[in-house]
Amino acid sequence: MNLNQLRAFAHLSHTLHYQRTAEELGVSQPSLSRTIRALEDELSVPLFERRGRNVVLTKYGSVFARHITQAMREVETGERCVRELADPSRMNIMISVSYYLSVGYLPALTRRYLDRHAVERYFFQFSQGNTPQVLEEVRGGVSEIGFCAYLEDQADIQFQPILRRPLCAVVPLGHPLAQKASTTLAEVSRYPMILSTDKTHFTEDLFRGKGLSLNVVLRMGEDYAIANLVGQRFGVSVLPQNEQLAACGVRLLPLEDREAFRTFYLVTSRNRVLSPQAEAFCSFALEESGKVAEAL
């Protein structure tokens, strides 16, 4: 089974007409017939049956078509992305970003960069994930640049601070803490807790550093999902300040603890040379965050 066979099947399952499919693919009808027959032989089932001058899908063909049509869309998307990346007339940058920074920070930073440099042809590809996923993609060369939190023991990764955000307690409306103007980590620790699946264990360490134990009842990967669980009264949480989370039916309370903040970083691989486009973007990001970086 090869890509040409799958592409031919996908086209024929849509047109249900051999001659039209052959013309669209730029092959002869006998060649198309041999391709489909080879695919049927490999699967050991008939995929089409003739109805006059046209064909129809068999029950096997119908099942196969549902999966192959979706797969071919992914193949075509991948082909298009690679061609766009290889286009020498475009500025192409691949960036991996943590969920929190993908909502407000990175879109705004990218917009300011494009406005300042008046770039007409560009292609940004953003990949979302938690901090370990971002670091793995940067390490593996999937992305040249990453934006995420800090993770220890990453000798091959360069971390440069770009943003510091206060943490807040996230509680359901009507919760005992919801009537307060602010709260503390000690008060929050008394309630069932929903935490991120981020393997940095940052939040746990924050509580542990104050000698506080936690009753973790749920874990979720993304801040909005966590806030929605809080809104449904599964527990409380501690997240970086983001006023948009209030739409999830929660109250955001400032934390009085001085250490209740989180620093985010621009990350690059120490083992890979950045493209000129990526280097320019990194320089811009660090310039924009200069005051924050100097204060850390």
C-alpha positions, 0 to 999 in steps of 0.5 A: 500500500503506497501513497499513490494508491491511497490518493487514487482511491480517495479521488475515485471514492469522491467522483465514482467515475474512473475516466474523470478520476484518471483525468484529474490525476493525470494518468490513463484509465487502465493505469488507474484501474491497475492501481485500484485493483492492486489496492483491493488485492492487498486488502483482500476485499472489493472496494468498488463495484460497477453500476453501468458506466459508474462505480459505487463503494462496497461496504468495505470501500465505504469504511475505508473511505471514511478513514482515508479521506481524513488521512489524505487531508492531513497528508495534503496539509503536511505537503502544503506546510512544507512547501510554505516553509521552503518558500525562499520569498517568505519569512518562516518561523516555527514556534512552540509555546505553552498554553498560557503564553499562546492566548495573549502574549505570543499573538500580541508579540508577533503582531508587534513584530510584523508591524515594526518590520513591515513583513509582507510574506510570512509564515508562522507555525505555532505548536501548543503544549506544556513546558516539557513538550515545548522543550522537546520540540525545541530540542528535536528541531521541530521548532527553532524557538519556544516560550514556556516555564522553566524546567531544571536539568536542561543543559542543552536548552538556553532559558532567557526570561521574558515575562513574569506574571502574578499567580492568583487563586481561582475559586467558584462563584459562591465559594467561601473565599469568593467574598474576600478581596485577596487570599493566601496560599495557606487559605487555598490549601484547605480546599480540594485542588485542581492542578495542571498536568505540567511536569514542572511541579511548580505549583506543588513546590510553591505550596511545599516550600511553605510547608503546606500539603495539598488535596489534589482531586483533578489534573488538567493540561490547560488553564481554561479547562482548569478554570471550567472545572473550578467553575463546576465546583470540583475544587479550587486552583492557582493559575497565572493571572488572566482576567479572561478566565472569569468567563468560566464562572470563577472568581480570581483572587490576588495572592498575598504571598510575595513568592506567588508569581511565575516566570516565563522564558524564551527557549532555544537549543544550545546545539542548533544555529538559529535561522536569521529570521528566528534570530531576529524574532528572538532579539525582538522578543528580548528587547520587548521584555528588557525591563522585565528581564532586568528586574528578575 
